[in-house]
Amino acid sequence: MVYLTRKIEFSASHLYHNPALSAEENQRIFGKCNNPHGHGHNYTLEVTVAGEPDPVTGMVLDLKELKEILEREIIQRMDHRFLNYEVPELSGQIPTCENMVRVIWNLLEPRITQGTLHKVRLYETPDLFAECYRNGAGSR
Amino acid sequence: MSDGRKLRVELGRRYRFAASHRLHSPQLSEEENGRVYGKCNNPYGHGHNYVVEVSVSGTVDPATGMIVNLADLDWFVEREVIEAFDHKSLNEDVAAFRNRVPTTEYVCMEIYQRLKHFRLAKLERVRVEETSNNAFEYAGEETHDRMAVQQGRKAK
């Protein structure tokens, strides 16, 4: 098995607010992330696909195709957007790294037809990330 | 395509500390220490800017969208590791290294031991970067036989 990782970047704004909680609770739990007009990050997304290289092409999957999938599913949906209001897949969820990584997984998994989606890692800052993988796959 | 296995989510957070150490084993002769540890055996020690990457897993709370509140994780790592290691001599100031060479393998394992009691999420692994070219990972004893401490070294 070979693991292939492609990295993309996008920029987006968000805020953390749970309408089921009081203003004080929102402030206590989410702190600065609860500021009403939101704030932004430069996100880095690493997508890892596992598979055997095709004997003819030597590729697990065509990187160009993966690039197009990421452009269509992630960049067009999330880049320069306000995640809370403009990404329907996130509506009703707090757009934390943890929730975003699951949404991204669910967007990408059905699109990867050569090899299998192995891991998705999303950096909100260089010091904070969440990653998502199937139980038993391990994190690498 | 989906294969029915449950999705797992981990949260990773990076922390930093600066510390000095000296690699010297009392079980080896002076010559052997010099040969094994090279410059790291210089008697007065030397320092690094260490990066510690902590990965935890758990259920994502639907109310907060979080595995664990970062403030709680930060507070715990700060108290258990950063306060004890930052701007210290690992050999002299950290009890675990009084009788153990403070290689980054052992630093990584010591940090894991300090963090594994975190109650709000499950510690998955600790990665320590001694420099931007050296990284070590430890994931506890269950996977010790298979994974042990993994070292990555970038080619110079």
Interface residues (C-beta under 8 A of the other chain):
Chain A: Y16 N18 A20 L21 I29 F30 G31 Q93 I94 P95 T96 C97 E98 N99 V101 R102 W105 E109 P110 T113 T116 R121 P126 D127 L128 F129 A130 E131 C132 Y133 R134 N135 G136 A137 S139
Chain B: M1 S2 D3 R5 K6 L7 R8 V9 E10 L11 G12 R13 R14 Y15 S55 V60 P62 A63 T64 G65 M66 I67 N69 L70 A71 E124 R125
